[in-house]
Amino acid sequence: MNKLRVAGIGVAAVAALSLTACSGSDTASSGSSSSSMAPSSSMPAPSSSMASGTANGVTTNADVFGPACAQLPQGSAPGSLDSMGPQPVASAASTNPLLTKLVAAVKATNLVDTLNSQEAITVFAPADPAFAALGDAKFNELAGKPAELAPILQYHVVGKRYDAKSLAAAGSVDTLNTAGGPVKIEGSGDNMTINGAKILCGNIPTKNATVFVIDKVLTPGTNK
């Protein structure tokens, strides 16, 4: 489960992430029969020590920061902080207007239940504009390749719950895609980057995860 190979994925795999996100439920259906895409084999469960989380990793609405946070619905509307907080991460993300393409990708690889069942994780979530530069041609070219998507998604999930402060203190973190290498954390607060990606809305609390919406798709093996 932790030995998924990511060599040679590069730009094509990133494009596969975007493409699958646009393919919706039809792709999810077609990929569900593949053993490599089954939740139990696509996303390794964190060890007990990783899943325990830390006090610093559990955030509240008051800790949320970033320029895109204002785009979230207000009050108790779906996708608002109040609405997402009590929900497990994949369910919460499904209502977040910044993450529609990423949510579709998670559904396409049958990872919704797997993510929701984790105890304490950190998710680096590419916003919809992160996919715009790839273009429709790449989407169509790489249609039907969800097997290349799973290790990319793994590279956006850390098996321990961090907030921005504890991420900055760590300097780098290992993801569930251990073969992809660590993710480098630079700066702090509003100036923090995740492998060079800027944080658009960080410290978003959900029931089992802290979410950082970022402006790029992270590529395994490209720690910058």
PyMOL commands that set and color helices and strands:
alter all, ss='L'
color gray80, all
select helices_A, chain A and resi 10-31+35-37+39-42+48-51+55-57+61-63+69-71+81-84+89-93+100-108+112-117+128-141+146-148+150-154+164-170+178-180+189-191
alter helices_A, ss='H'
color red, helices_A
select strands_A, chain A and resi 121-126+157-158+172-173+183-186+193-194+197-205+209-214
alter strands_A, ss='S'
color yellow, strands_A
deselect
rebuild
show_as cartoon
